[in-house]
Amino acid sequence: MNILDKYKLNPNQLKATNHINGPALVLAGAGSGKTRILTLRILNLVKLEIADSNQILALTFTNKAADEIRDRLSSMLGSENIFPWMGTFHSISYKILRIFIDELAPKYKKGFAIYDTSDQTRLLKDVIKSLDLDLDQYSPQLIKSIIDTLKNSLPYDEWSIEDKNRKKIIETYQKKLEENNAMDFGDLILNCYELVSKNAKVKNYLRKIFKYILIDEYQDTNEIQFKLIKQLLTKEENLFAVGDDNQLIYGWRGASVENILNFESLFPKTRIYKLEQNYRSTPQILDVANKLIANNIKRMDKNLWTSNENGDRVELVSHYSDIIESEYVAKKILEYKEDFKLNEIAVFYRTNAQSRVLEDSLRKKKINYRIFGNISFYERAEIKDIVCYLRLISNPDDSVAFNRIINTPPRGIGAKTLQKMINLKDEGSNYIDLLRICLDSKVFSKKSEILVRKLIESIDNFLLNLKKSQSISESFEHLLVQLKYQEYLNDEDRVENISEFINVISDFEEATDHNDLSEFLNTLSISSSVDGLDSSTESVTLMTVHLAKGLEFPCVFFVGLEDQIIPHSRTHDHADELEEERRLCYVAITRAIKKLHLSYAMFRKVFGQTMPSGKSRFVDEIADSENILRFDLEKSEMSADLNNNEKVFHYRFGSGFIVQEDDDVIEDVVSVQFDSGYRKKVFIHDLEEN
């Protein structure tokens, strides 16, 4: 009896797990049992006594995946099999470097430290300052991104940096790391590669140990990771790579689809095993996924199928606005109370900023939710920063707001300078007064003085604009521009969050028809409160699609399928990036087990302005599937209560339709469903026929 018989593998799974020698590429489609195959292949090698557990190098992309495989093997084989060489690329590289650190002397010595992202950013700031360069012009975040890209792709001696100042920063940064006997995460793998590729003694030692090499999520490997593996392989090329080219969504991290597409040409003796049977989703969901991904050119031939029972068709819904879309999601979740537990439901979106309208709608309906892998919109650092700017302007006595914003963006005001400032504050002055007092008292350096004057000028301009009846949202946009706050962030996702916050202000203005800053802040405090949401109970999961990979949910909502969102606007002119965006959409679809809702909005707010937002080209690629159930809800949700389709125009809120509501009892006041997606009560005399 074959030792794998009891695990009830399908024919292709059995062939893959029985593969012994030579290179193998396992194309494991979504939900096809990838982790199980990797685990059982290792079990087979050990049970047949082909390799000991310490002769197997198994590389994963997360500690969670490594722990899961190790735990499964422990229960199958017994605790004596500890698999010392199973882990992430970073952890295995660290282990090798620690053993052979003397071979890197004098560059590094024993006890070297590992710098995380915050350590890396802090060191870069120090380096930029030491070179007397402008932190705004040479953002630590941008330089860090350049360094990460270099370390993911090229050996140190092949780096080419055209900008002289950037080159100086990066060279100084690397020198500082060595002086501190420290490596960042990129250095771990790159230094391991350098060590193995240039030191024959180390390479030969490791090749004798690693009889078999296995890689999980092979499609996510970058150039340096691949180069390291090539160095560790013996002439037998016992490489067992498991991956799915259709799920490569980390190109921006350096992952190269070519590594999997060119596998056969790189290893001519390769055996390919295709795992196409999906054990997760309904046939209807898989049909839509297959129809979408077939539009990618750079992919290996593979078609998912399942013997699972038929389910409901995939719902594709168009909404008039993103607000109506989020309200629809909340409404459907409540309808599913009898069908799914809250923790069986997930809502996916392309960008972090999209969570805000969803959070607002879920809170209004008292639906418990959690943000997976991120924090709630109103808890994000950049949102707290800009709220504190508004709080200080509204209430200049707010010490918490003052302390948060005084050096954000950086103005060279450290703890000592701040204490000098506080010492000058008297009972009759507020914190904005204090800025002027400190200028008169020459508390600041010349550079800081210029920036503080700019801060005061920006606040004064904001207040003047409000006095002239300019909206809060417009005034605040001007304030942020003057403060160069978006430039300080230098991060597209965080800037999108700022745009979404301006939408929050705009929503308030449309609902109240005035620009009272204090009232807005009070409304914000109430609306952003999570009171009534119990973190100990079940909750709906909200997350970006990038974080959804590897997960599954019985019920999935994927919102915002619009051509500026997915595919993201920055990818439109790049064929390879468009294909990655399509793979991202494919990943979202294949997370669903039983029920899948896809939706998009016709209009979406951007920096407070309601803008047309056309449906994604990916929607067109799946729309004619017989397994798509399509609803166009631009008007159908409200068609029952339209009053003879009477179109009207409001001087502030724009075009809309008069609708009849149960509580419309106030004389001369009617309810209007505006094209922006808002329904408001307005005076008849403020309306014109349109």
C-alpha positions in Angstrom: 0.0 0.0 0.0 1.3 3.4 -1.0 1.8 5.6 2.1 -0.2 8.4 0.5 -3.2 6.3 -0.3 -5.0 7.1 2.9 -4.9 10.9 2.0 -7.4 10.4 -0.9 -5.5 12.5 -3.4 -6.8 13.0 -6.9 -4.6 11.6 -9.8 -2.7 14.8 -10.5 -2.1 15.4 -6.8 -0.8 11.9 -6.4 1.6 12.2 -9.3 3.0 15.5 -7.9 3.5 14.1 -4.4 5.2 11.0 -5.7 7.8 13.1 -7.7 11.2 12.2 -6.3 14.2 13.4 -8.3 14.8 16.3 -10.7 13.1 19.7 -11.1 9.3 19.8 -10.8 6.9 22.7 -11.3 3.5 22.2 -9.7 0.9 24.7 -11.1 -1.5 24.7 -8.3 -4.7 26.7 -9.1 -6.6 28.6 -6.4 -8.2 26.2 -3.9 -6.5 23.1 -5.3 -4.8 22.0 -2.1 -1.4 23.6 -2.6 -0.2 23.5 1.0 -1.4 19.9 1.3 0.6 18.8 -1.7 3.8 20.4 -0.4 3.3 18.8 3.0 2.7 15.3 1.6 5.6 15.5 -0.8 7.9 16.1 2.2 6.1 13.3 4.1 6.8 11.0 1.2 10.5 11.8 1.0 11.0 11.2 4.8 8.7 8.1 5.0 10.5 6.4 2.1 13.8 7.3 3.8 15.0 9.2 0.7 15.9 12.2 2.8 16.1 13.1 6.5 14.1 16.0 7.8 17.3 18.0 8.2 18.2 17.5 4.5 15.1 19.3 3.2 15.1 23.0 2.6 11.5 24.2 2.5 11.0 27.9 1.8 7.7 29.8 2.3 6.7 33.4 2.1 5.1 33.7 5.5 5.9 32.3 9.0 2.3 31.2 9.2 2.7 28.9 6.1 5.9 27.4 7.5 4.3 26.8 10.9 1.2 25.2 9.2 3.4 22.8 7.2 5.6 22.0 10.2 2.6 21.3 12.4 1.0 19.0 9.8 4.2 17.1 9.4 4.7 16.8 13.2 1.3 15.2 13.6 2.0 12.8 10.7 5.6 11.9 11.6 6.1 12.6 15.2 7.8 15.3 17.1 11.3 14.0 16.5 11.2 15.4 13.0 11.8 19.1 13.6 12.7 20.2 10.1 15.3 22.8 11.0 15.5 24.2 7.5 11.8 25.1 7.0 10.9 28.8 7.1 10.7 32.0 5.1 13.5 33.2 2.8 14.4 35.8 5.4 14.6 33.4 8.4 16.6 30.8 6.5 19.0 33.4 5.2 19.4 34.8 8.7 20.2 31.3 10.0 22.8 30.7 7.3 24.4 34.1 7.9 24.5 33.5 11.6 26.4 30.2 11.1 28.9 31.6 8.6 29.1 35.2 9.8 32.9 35.0 10.2 33.1 34.5 6.5 31.7 38.1 6.1 34.4 39.7 8.3 35.4 42.5 8.7 32.2 43.7 7.1 30.0 42.0 9.7 30.6 40.2 13.0 28.7 38.0 15.4 25.6 39.4 17.1 24.6 41.5 14.1 21.3 43.3 14.5 18.3 43.2 12.1 16.7 46.6 11.3 13.0 46.7 10.7 11.2 49.2 8.5 11.1 51.9 11.2 14.8 51.5 12.1 15.6 51.7 8.4 13.6 54.9 7.9 15.1 56.5 11.1 18.6 55.7 9.9 17.9 57.1 6.4 16.6 60.4 8.0 19.8 60.7 10.0 21.9 60.0 6.9 20.0 62.6 4.8 20.4 65.2 7.6 24.1 64.4 8.0 24.6 65.1 4.2 22.8 68.4 4.6 20.1 67.4 2.1 16.4 68.4 2.2 14.1 65.7 3.7 11.3 66.8 1.5 13.3 66.5 -1.7 15.0 63.3 -0.6 12.2 61.5 1.2 13.3 58.6 3.4 10.3 56.6 2.2 11.2 57.1 -1.4 14.9 56.3 -0.8 13.9 53.2 1.2 11.7 52.1 -1.8 14.7 52.5 -4.2 16.9 50.5 -1.8 14.4 47.7 -1.5 14.0 47.5 -5.3 17.8 47.3 -5.7 18.2 44.6 -3.0 15.3 42.5 -4.5 17.0 42.4 -7.9 20.7 43.0 -8.1 24.0 42.1 -6.3 25.6 45.1 -4.5 28.3 45.5 -7.2 25.7 45.8 -10.0 23.8 48.7 -8.5 23.4 51.7 -10.8 22.1 55.0 -9.3 22.1 58.0 -11.6 21.1 60.8 -9.2 24.4 61.7 -7.4 22.7 62.7 -4.1 20.6 59.5 -4.0 23.7 57.5 -4.7 25.5 59.3 -1.8 22.6 58.7 0.5 22.4 55.0 -0.3 26.1 54.5 -0.1 26.3 56.3 3.3 23.3 54.3 4.5 24.9 51.0 3.7 28.2 52.1 5.3 26.2 53.1 8.5 24.6 49.7 8.6 28.0 48.0 8.5 29.3 50.4 11.2 26.3 49.5 13.3 26.8 45.8 12.6 23.3 45.7 11.3 21.3 44.5 8.3 17.9 45.4 7.0 15.5 42.8 5.7 16.8 43.2 2.1 20.4 42.7 3.3 19.5 39.3 4.8 18.8 37.6 1.5 21.2 39.6 -0.5 24.1 39.0 1.9 23.2 35.3 2.0 23.4 35.2 -1.8 26.7 37.1 -1.9 28.1 34.7 0.7 27.0 31.6 -1.1 27.9 32.8 -4.6 31.4 34.0 -3.7 32.5 31.5 -1.1 33.0 28.0 -2.5 33.4 26.5 1.0 30.0 27.7 2.2 28.3 26.8 -1.1 29.6 23.2 -1.0 28.7 22.8 2.6 25.2 23.9 2.1 24.8 21.8 -1.1 25.7 18.7 0.9 23.1 19.5 3.5 20.2 20.5 1.2 19.4 17.3 -0.7 15.9 18.5 -1.7 14.6 22.1 -2.0 10.9 23.0 -2.0 9.4 26.4 -2.5 5.9 27.5 -1.7 4.2 30.4 -3.6 7.0 30.2 -6.2 5.4 32.9 -8.4 6.2 35.4 -5.7 10.0 34.9 -5.8 12.1 37.9 -6.9 15.4 37.9 -8.8 17.7 37.6 -5.8 15.7 34.9 -4.2 15.9 32.9 -7.5 19.6 33.6 -7.8 20.1 32.3 -4.2 18.2 29.1 -5.0 20.2 28.5 -8.1 23.4 28.7 -6.0 22.1 26.1 -3.5 21.0 23.5 -6.1 23.2 20.5 -6.8 23.6 18.9 -10.2 20.5 16.8 -9.6 18.5 20.0 -9.5 16.0 18.6 -6.9 13.8 21.6 -6.9 10.1 21.3 -6.2 8.4 24.6 -6.9 4.7 25.1 -6.2 2.9 28.2 -7.4 0.2 29.8 -9.6 1.1 32.3 -12.3 -2.5 33.5 -12.1 -2.0 34.7 -8.5 1.2 36.7 -8.9 0.1 40.1 -7.4 3.4 41.3 -5.9 5.2 42.6 -8.9 5.7 45.9 -7.1 7.8 44.0 -4.5 10.0 42.5 -7.2 8.2 39.3 -7.9 8.8 38.3 -11.5 6.2 36.2 -13.5 9.1 35.2 -15.7 10.5 33.0 -13.0 7.5 30.7 -13.3 6.9 31.2 -17.1 10.6 30.4 -17.9 10.9 27.5 -15.4 11.1 24.8 -18.2 13.7 26.7 -20.2 15.8 27.3 -17.0 15.5 23.6 -15.9 15.1 21.5 -19.1 14.4 18.3 -17.3 11.4 19.8 -15.6 8.2 17.7 -14.9 5.1 19.9 -14.8 2.1 18.9 -12.7 -1.2 20.8 -13.0 -3.6 20.9 -10.1 -6.8 22.3 -11.7 -9.5 20.7 -9.5 -10.7 23.4 -7.1 -12.1 22.2 -3.7 -13.3 25.7 -2.5 -15.7 27.4 -4.8 -18.9 26.8 -6.7 -18.8 26.1 -10.5 -20.4 29.5 -11.1 -17.7 31.4 -9.3 -15.0 29.4 -11.1 -16.5 30.1 -14.5 -16.3 33.8 -13.9 -12.8 33.6 -12.6 -11.7 31.5 -15.6 -13.4 33.9 -18.0 -11.5 36.8 -16.5 -8.0 35.4 -16.3 -8.2 34.0 -19.9 -7.6 37.6 -21.0 -4.0 37.6 -19.7 -1.4 36.8 -22.3 1.5 36.0 -19.9 0.1 32.9 -18.3 0.5 29.1 -18.5 -2.4 27.1 -19.8 -4.6 26.0 -16.8 -8.4 25.9 -16.3 -10.0 25.5 -12.9 -12.9 23.1 -12.4 -14.8 21.6 -9.5 -17.1 18.8 -8.6 -18.7 20.9 -5.9 -22.4 21.4 -6.1 -23.9 24.2 -8.2 -24.5 27.5 -6.4 -26.0 30.9 -7.0 -24.9 33.0 -9.9 -22.4 35.7 -9.3 -24.2 39.0 -8.7 -22.8 42.0 -10.6 -24.4 45.3 -9.4 -23.9 48.8 -10.7 -24.7 51.6 -8.3 -25.2 55.3 -8.7 -22.5 56.3 -6.2 -20.0 54.8 -3.8 -22.2 55.7 -0.9 -25.2 53.8 -2.3 -22.8 50.9 -3.0 -21.7 50.8 0.6 -25.3 51.1 1.9 -26.2 48.2 -0.4 -23.4 46.0 1.0 -24.6 46.7 4.6 -28.2 46.0 3.7 -27.3 42.6 2.0 -25.2 41.6 5.0 -28.2 42.1 7.3 -30.3 40.0 4.9 -27.8 37.2 5.1 -28.1 36.9 8.9 -29.8 33.4 8.5 -27.3 32.2 5.8 -23.9 33.3 7.1 -22.2 34.2 10.3 -20.6 37.6 10.3 -17.1 36.1 10.3 -18.0 34.2 7.2 -18.4 37.5 5.2 -15.6 39.6 3.7 -15.6 42.9 1.8 -12.7 43.4 -0.5 -11.5 46.7 -2.1 -8.4 47.8 -4.1 -7.2 50.7 -2.0 -7.2 51.4 1.8 -9.1 54.7 1.3 -12.2 52.8 0.1 -12.8 51.4 3.6 -14.1 54.8 4.9 -17.6 54.8 3.3 -18.0 51.1 4.0 -17.1 51.6 7.7 -19.6 54.5 7.9 -22.4 52.4 6.4 -21.7 49.3 8.6 -21.6 51.5 11.7 -24.9 53.1 10.9 -26.4 49.6 10.6 -24.7 48.4 13.8 -22.8 45.7 12.0 -19.6 44.6 13.7 -16.5 44.7 11.5 -12.8 44.5 11.6 -10.1 45.9 9.3 -7.8 43.0 8.4 -4.1 43.9 8.3 -4.7 47.6 8.7 -6.4 50.0 11.1 -9.7 51.7 10.9 -9.8 54.8 8.6 -10.2 57.3 11.4 -7.3 55.7 13.3 -4.7 56.1 10.5 -1.8 58.4 11.4 -2.3 60.8 8.5 -6.0 61.1 9.3 -5.2 61.8 12.9 -2.7 64.4 11.8 -5.0 66.4 9.6 -7.9 66.1 12.1 -5.5 67.7 14.7 -4.8 70.6 12.3 -8.6 71.3 12.2 -9.0 70.8 15.9 -6.2 73.3 16.7 -7.7 75.9 14.2 -11.2 75.4 15.8 -9.9 75.3 19.3 -6.4 77.0 19.7 -6.3 75.8 23.3 -6.1 72.2 22.4 -2.7 71.0 23.6 -3.0 67.5 22.3 -3.7 68.7 18.8 -0.8 71.3 19.0 1.7 68.6 20.2 0.8 66.3 17.3 1.0 68.8 14.5 3.8 71.2 15.6 6.5 69.1 13.9 4.3 67.3 11.3 5.5 67.8 8.6 9.0 68.2 10.2 9.9 71.8 11.1 13.1 71.1 13.1 11.2 71.4 16.4 12.5 68.7 18.7 11.7 68.0 22.4 14.0 70.8 23.7 12.6 73.5 21.4 9.1 72.4 22.3 9.8 72.7 26.0 11.2 76.2 25.4 8.0 77.1 23.6 5.8 75.8 26.4 7.8 77.8 29.0 6.8 81.0 27.1 3.1 80.3 27.2 1.1 82.4 29.7 -2.5 81.9 30.8 -3.9 84.5 28.4 -2.5 83.0 25.2 -3.5 80.0 23.2 -1.2 77.8 21.1 -1.6 79.8 17.9 -0.7 82.9 19.8 2.3 81.0 21.2 3.7 80.5 17.7 3.8 84.2 17.2 5.3 84.8 20.7 8.0 82.3 20.0 8.8 84.0 16.7 9.2 87.3 18.5 11.4 85.6 21.2 13.7 84.1 18.6 13.2 80.5 19.9 13.6 78.9 16.5 16.5 78.2 14.1 16.4 80.2 10.8 15.1 77.1 8.9 12.4 76.4 11.6 11.4 80.1 11.7 10.6 80.1 8.0 8.5 76.9 8.4 6.6 78.2 11.5 5.8 81.5 9.7 4.5 79.4 6.8 2.3 77.4 9.3 0.8 80.6 10.8 0.2 82.1 7.3 -1.5 78.8 6.2 -3.8 78.8 9.3 -4.6 82.5 8.8 -5.5 81.9 5.1 -7.7 79.0 6.1 -9.7 81.1 8.5 -9.9 84.0 6.0 -11.3 81.6 3.4 -13.9 80.4 5.8 -14.8 84.0 6.6 -15.3 84.6 2.9 -17.8 81.7 3.0 -15.5 79.3 1.1 -16.3 75.7 2.0 -14.3 73.8 4.6 -13.2 71.2 2.1 -11.8 73.8 -0.4 -10.1 75.8 2.4 -8.6 72.7 3.8 -7.3 71.5 0.5 -5.5 74.9 0.2 -4.1 74.5 3.7 -2.7 71.1 2.9 -1.1 72.4 -0.3 0.5 75.3 1.6 1.8 72.9 4.3 3.1 70.5 1.6 1.5 67.7 3.6 0.9 65.3 0.7 4.5 65.8 -0.4 5.6 64.9 3.2 3.6 61.7 3.0 5.1 60.7 -0.3 2.9 57.6 -0.3 0.1 57.1 -2.8 -2.1 55.1 -0.5 -1.8 57.6 2.3 -2.5 60.5 -0.1 -5.7 58.6 -1.2 -6.7 58.5 2.4 -6.3 62.3 2.6 -8.5 62.6 -0.5 -11.1 60.4 1.2 -11.1 62.6 4.3 -11.8 65.7 2.1 -14.8 63.6 0.9 -15.9 63.3 4.5 -15.9 67.1 4.9 -17.7 67.5 1.6 -20.4 65.0 2.7 -20.9 67.1 5.9 -21.2 70.3 3.8 -23.8 68.8 1.5 -25.8 67.4 4.4 -25.8 70.7 6.4 -25.3 73.4 3.8 -22.9 75.5 5.9 -19.2 75.6 6.8 -19.2 75.5 10.6 -15.8 73.9 11.4 -16.7 73.2 15.1 -19.9 71.4 14.1 -18.0 69.3 11.6 -15.5 68.2 14.2 -18.2 67.3 16.6 -20.1 65.4 13.9 -16.9 63.6 13.0 -16.2 62.5 16.6 -19.7 61.0 16.7 -19.6 59.4 13.2 -16.1 57.9 13.7 -16.9 56.4 17.1 -17.0 52.6 17.2 -19.3 52.6 20.2 -21.8 49.8 20.0 -19.4 47.6 18.0 -18.2 44.8 20.2 -14.7 43.6 19.4 -15.3 40.3 21.3 -18.2 39.2 18.9 -18.3 38.0 15.3 -17.4 40.6 12.7 -17.4 41.2 9.0 -13.9 41.4 7.6 -12.8 44.4 5.5 -9.5 44.2 3.6 -7.6 45.1 0.5 -7.4 42.4 -2.1 -3.6 42.1 -1.7 -4.2 40.9 1.9 -6.9 38.4 0.8 -4.5 36.1 -0.9 -4.4 32.7 0.9 -7.7 33.3 2.6 -11.3 32.1 1.8 -14.8 33.2 2.9 -18.2 31.7 2.3 -19.6 35.1 1.2 -17.5 37.8 -0.5 -18.3 41.4 -1.6 -15.8 42.9 -4.0 -16.6 46.6 -4.4 -15.3 49.5 -6.5 -14.7 47.6 -9.8 -14.0 50.9 -11.6 -11.4 51.7 -14.2 -9.5 54.2 -12.1 -9.4 51.8 -9.1 -9.0 48.3 -10.6 -7.1 48.4 -12.8 -5.5 51.2 -10.9 -5.0 54.4 -13.0 -1.3 54.2 -12.7 -1.2 50.9 -14.6 -3.2 51.9 -17.6 -0.2 52.5 -19.9 1.7 49.3 -18.8 0.7 46.0 -20.3 2.4 43.9 -17.6 0.9 45.9 -14.8 -2.5 45.7 -16.3 -2.1 41.9 -16.3 -1.2 42.0 -12.6 -4.3 44.0 -11.9 -6.4 41.4 -13.6 -4.6 38.7 -11.5 -5.5 40.8 -8.4 -9.2 40.7 -9.5 -8.9 37.0 -10.1 -7.5 36.5 -6.6 -10.5 38.4 -5.1 -13.0 36.3 -7.1 -11.4 32.9 -6.1 -11.6 33.7 -2.4 -15.4 33.2 -2.4 -16.8 29.8 -1.5 -20.6 30.1 -1.9 -21.7 33.6 -2.6 -19.9 36.4 -4.6 -21.1 40.0 -5.1 -19.2 42.2 -7.5 -20.1 45.9 -7.8 -19.1 49.3 -9.1 -20.3 52.9 -8.8 -21.2 55.3 -11.6 -20.0 58.3 -9.6 -17.4 58.5 -6.8 -16.0 61.4 -4.8 -12.4 62.5 -5.4 -11.1 65.3 -3.2 -14.6 66.3 -2.3 -15.9 66.5 -6.0 -18.4 64.0 -7.3 -16.8 62.6 -10.5 -17.9 60.0 -13.1 -16.3 56.6 -12.4 -16.7 54.2 -15.3 -16.9 50.5 -14.8 -13.7 48.5 -14.9 -12.7 46.9 -18.2 -12.6 43.7 -16.2 -16.4 43.9 -15.8 -16.8 43.9 -19.5 -14.6 40.8 -19.7 -17.0 38.8 -17.5 -20.3 40.5 -18.0 -21.6 38.1 -20.7 -21.0 35.0 -18.7 -24.2 32.9 -18.2 -23.2 32.7 -14.5 -23.4 36.4 -14.0 -26.7 37.8 -12.6 -26.7 41.5 -13.4 -28.5 44.4 -11.6 -28.3 48.0 -12.7 -29.3 50.0 -9.7 -28.5 53.5 -10.8 -32.3 54.2 -10.4 -34.1 51.0 -9.9 -33.6 51.0 -6.1 -35.7 54.1 -5.9 -37.9 53.8 -9.0 -41.0 52.8 -6.9 -41.2 56.2 -5.1 -40.3 58.6 -7.9 -43.0 61.2 -8.4 -43.7 61.0 -12.1 -39.9 61.2 -12.7 -40.0 64.9 -12.0 -36.4 66.2 -12.6 -35.4 69.2 -10.6 -32.3 71.3 -9.9 -31.1 72.7 -6.6 -28.6 75.6 -6.6 -26.3 73.8 -4.2 -26.9 70.1 -4.6 -27.4 69.9 -8.4 -29.9 67.7 -10.3 -32.2 65.1 -8.9 -35.7 63.6 -8.7 -38.5 64.5 -6.3 -39.4 61.4 -4.3 -42.2 60.6 -1.9 -41.3 59.5 1.6 -43.6 58.5 4.5 -42.5 61.4 6.7 -43.0 64.1 4.1 -45.5 66.1 6.1 -43.8 69.5 6.3 -45.4 72.1 4.1 -43.2 73.5 1.2 -40.6 70.8 1.9 -40.0 67.8 -0.4 -37.5 64.9 -0.5 -35.2 64.9 -3.5 -32.9 62.0 -4.6 -29.9 63.9 -6.0 -27.7 62.6 -8.8 -24.8 62.7 -6.4 -26.4 59.8 -4.5 -27.8 61.8 -1.6 -31.4 62.0 -0.6 -32.3 65.4 1.1 -35.2 67.4 2.3 -35.2 70.8 0.6 -37.6 73.8 0.3 -39.7 73.7 -2.9 -38.9 77.4 -3.6 -35.1 76.4 -3.8 -35.9 74.1 -6.7 -36.1 74.7 -10.4 -37.4 72.4 -13.2 -34.6 70.7 -15.0 
